[in-house]
């Protein structure tokens, strides 16, 4: 069963549909379909096919392990946690701005924030370590 999602960015309305099938999610947007393969519940996801310019890590979760990494190049806009805070899998820990859009950065697993490597206003590169989990 596919679900339709609507969002507005810079005054423009966008509509995407997504359908989960086993370990894959098919996302349709702008006349194209992208297939994303979910590798594990804490390991993010990687693009399988469809020609998207960036992988599904753009949704905001990091690639697992003890690091929370930037899903794309951008600027740290705000942080919602500090060192020592407990976090849950999927919890938004930071908001980045990339291509004039806010991107939620989520914790890939339950844990405690051991270190924060960036501050609001910092420019970061894709896959750069932002936070460390215990």
N, C-alpha and C positions, 0 to 999 in steps of 0.2 A: 504494500500500500504506500503510495507516494504522498508526501506532505508538501504543501506550498508555503514558502516563507516570503514575506515582504519586508523590505527595509528601505530607508531613505538616506541618501548620502549627498551632501552638498545640494540639497533641494531636488535631487533626481530620485525617482522611485524605481526600485529594482524588485524583480520577482524571480525566485529560484524554486525549483522543485527538487526534492531529495527522496530517494527510495533505498531502504536497507535490504540487502539480500545476502544472508549468511555473513561472511566476513568482508563484504563489499558495500559501498554506498555509491549510488549513481546520482550525480548532481547535474541538473540541466539548467543552463543559464545562457541567455543570449543566442539561442538556437544551437548550442553545442552541448554535448553530454560528456561528462568527465567521470571516470570510474576511479574510486579511491579504495584501496585495500587496507583494512584495519589489521595491523600486525599484532597488537596486544592492547589490553586496556590501559597500560601505562606507557606504551611505546609510541604514541602518536599514530600517524598514518602516512602513507606514501602514495603518490599518484601512480596508478597502474597504466592508464592510457587516456587519450583525449586531447592532449596538447596544451594543457594549462601551463602557464609560464612559471608558476611556483607550486610547490607541493602542498599537500593538505595541512602541513604544519602551520600554515597561515591562519588556521582557525584559532591558534593561540597556545596549544599545549607544546611542551618541550619534547625532546626526544628520549625521555626516560633517564635512567641512572640517577645520580644525585644532583644533577644540574637542571635548572630551568633556563632554557635558552631562548633567545629572540627568534620569533618565527619568521621575521623578515627585517630588512634594513628600515630604520625609522628613528623616532625620538621618544624617549621615555616621557610620558605625559603625567602619570600619577602612580603611586603605589598604595595598595590597600592593606599591606602587612609590613611588619618590622621583624628584625632579628629576634628570635625566641618565640615568635608566634606559631601556633599549631595551625596547619592547613589540611584541608581535605582534597581528595582527588577531584579535579574539575573546578575547584575554587579559583575565582579570579584574584590574582595576586598583584597584578600590575596592568596599566593601560598604556599602550604605545600609540603613537600617531604615525601612520605610514600612508603615503599617497592621499593625504587629506581625509583619511578615515581612521576612526578609533579601532584599535585591535586589542581585544582582551587577551591577556597572557594568563594561562591557567596552570595550576599545579598538576603535574602528571600523576601524583600519588599522594596518599596521606603522609604527613611528616611534620617536621618542625623546621622553620627557616633558620639555617645556621649562619648564613652570610648573605649580604647584598652587595653586588659589585658595581651598581650604577645608582645614579640620582636622577630625580626629575629634571628634564631639560637636556640630559645627555643623549648624544647621537650614538646609536648602536648598529652593528652589522648583523646580518642574518646569521643565526646559529651562535652568536656571541653569548657567553654565559652571563646571566643576569642575577641569578640567585642560586644558592646551594641549599639543598635539603639534608637534614639528618635522617 
